[in-house]
Each structure stands twice: as structure tokens, then as C-alpha cells.
Amino acid sequence: MTAPSASTPLAESLAAVRQRLADALSVAGRPTTGARLLAVSKTKPAARIREAWHLGQREFGENYAQEALAKQVELADLDDIVWHFIGPLQSNKTREVAEHFAWVHSVDREKIARRLNDQRPEGLPPLDVCLQVNISAEASKSGASLTELPALAEAVLAMPRLRLRGLMAIPAPGEDIHAQREPFTRLREALEALQGRFPEAPLDTLSMGMTHDLEAAVLEGATLVRVGTAIFGERTARE
């Protein structure tokens, strides 16, 4: 596939999201390198990912292991793609994720972490992981509670094939930027508490913020923003 024109819909939407991120970092008084864009490509075909790659995007987030593995095969020639698993993770999918992803954002209990550690191939670097926090205490959401976090972090830090990088959350929607910032503040404070408790750990990542609340997340210190709809558009009926 030849490189896409700068005037394609995907090129325009990706440029717009990059500008939003740059503007948000500027407003927050943070460096332009302070947060990275993770393009959430779940349900989107490999051809769209390839197009985004030609436009300079390298990090992609997937929610479904089987779907992602098929795309990885199709895109195997793009050897600098960094694959992030960001969806709920069940025990029967941990091996596929441990073997084929660089990052997992959705570790919410020790059992899942233990399986990822034990199934991570020795020939690969340690798997970068974030602990998912149910920051809004929603019954329908996955994630550890804030009170469970220190013990879970301590357990993961003892696993040699995992590298604990930080925290991830998907807060309940807020009506305005002030409401959106509140749960992100709590997540940032939780990471700061872990950094104080485990000063030798590489705890440098806040995976938070999506299409609708990117700016609020950046104001509260997001280092990875997960954006799908604003880049790839709404899901079609076929998807």
C-alpha cells in the first residue's frame, strides 16, 4: 500500500486529534512529549491501521484478543507497531496476550497478573502493565478498588516477567471538564501514593482520557490517551 494522501478522512481526523493533544498539553503547561496518543483500533480493519501507520502512528490499542491477533498477522511487515491490550482480560485469553502484546492496561487482579507473568515468553522483554482501577466505583466496570491497589501493585512488582508502569481507568462520564477532572485527580493521586510507596518501581504511566475527555485527562497528568472514535470514526453497523 502506498502512503495515504494528507487529505484523506483518516489523515484529517488523526491530525485533528494530534492538535487537540498538543493544545491540551500546552494549556496544562506540559511539554509536547508529555503524553502519547494511543489509537484505539478495535473493530477497525487492518487496512485502517496500516493507513494510520503510514501517517506516523505507531501505538495501537485493541480490546479483543482474537481480532487483534488476526490483524497482527496481516500487519506483520510493520515491525515497529506497539500493540496495547486495553480490554477486559479473561483467564483463557492471557496466554495470547502475554505472547503477542507489548502492553496490557487492564490488569485488575493478581490471578490475571500471575498468568500473564507465567505465560510471557522468556525471549521477550517484560510485559509492560497498568493496573486498571474502578475509579468511579461502578458495578458494571472492571478494575481494582483504590483500597486493593497497594497489595495488587506489590504482588505485580514481584513478578519478573511483568513491568508495572502505572494505572488505567475509564471513569463514569462527566458533564463538563470540571466533573471529568475529578476521577482523573483521584487516579493521579493514587499513582503518586504508589510512587511514594515503591520508589524503585518505574511507575511513570497514567493511561486515561478518551475522545470525549482527553483535555481533562491531560490537565491531570495523563501520559497515554486512548482515542478511537475521533480518529477512526463511529463504528458502522457492519463493524
KATA-V272779 format. One record per backbone hydrogen bond with DSSP energy under -1.0 kcal/mol. NH is the residue of the N-H (numbers start at 1). CO is the residue of the C=O. If there is no record, write none. Layout:
BEGIN
nh-><NH/NH>
co-><CO/CO>
END
This chain:
BEGIN
nh-><8/12/13/14/15/16/17/18/19/20/21/22/23/24/25/26/27/28/29/30/34/36/38/39/40/41/44/48/49/50/51/52/53/54/56/57/60/61/62/68/69/70/71/72/73/74/75/76/78/79/81/82/84/85/86/93/94/97/98/99/100/101/102/103/104/105/107/113/114/115/116/117/118/119/124/127/128/129/130/131/132/133/134/135/137/141/144/152/153/154/155/156/157/159/162/163/165/167/168/169/180/181/182/185/186/187/188/189/190/191/192/193/194/195/196/197/198/201/203/204/204/205/207/208/208/217/218/219/220/221/222/223/224/225/226/227/231/232/233>
co-><5/8/9/10/11/12/13/14/15/16/17/18/19/20/21/22/23/24/26/25/31/223/225/59/227/61/41/45/45/46/47/48/49/50/53/52/82/39/84/64/65/66/67/68/69/70/71/73/75/77/78/58/60/103/62/90/91/93/94/95/96/97/83/83/128/85/130/109/110/111/112/113/114/115/121/161/102/163/104/166/107/168/144/133/134/138/132/148/149/150/151/152/153/156/159/127/129/205/131/207/176/177/178/181/182/183/184/185/186/187/188/189/190/191/192/193/194/198/201/165/202/165/167/206/224/213/214/215/216/218/217/206/206/36/209/38/228/228/229>
END
